[in-house]
Amino acid sequence: VGFAAETRELEHAVAEKLVSKNADLLVGNYVNEAGSGFGSATNSVFVADSRGKSETLPAMPKPDLAWRILDWLSQL
C-alpha cells in the first residue's frame, strides 16, 4: 500500500504512483484541502488499486477511513 499527499491533479498523480511504485493499492489525498489531511481529524481520499478499481472516499474520521482502506486491501 502506498500513500500520496498531493497539491493538484489527485487522480492522475495516484494513477502514476500506483504504477511507478508497483503498488497493489495507492491512497492519495490533497494536502491543501480544508478539513482534510495533516492536522485534521478527518480526511477525504482517492483510492486506486492494481486491478483498475478506483473510488473517491468522502470526508470522514480518519479511523473510519483506515477501516475502509483495510476492507479494500483485504479484497485484493
Sequence and secondary structure as in RCSB ss.txt:
>XXXX:A:sequence
VGFAAETRELEHAVAEKLVSKNADLLVGNYVNEAGSGFGSATNSVFVADSRGKSETLPAMPKPDLAWRILDWLSQ
L
>XXXX:A:secstr
 EEEEESS HHHHHHHHHHHTT SEEEEEESSSTTSSTT SEEEEEEEETTS EEEEEEEEHHHHHHHHHHHHHT
 
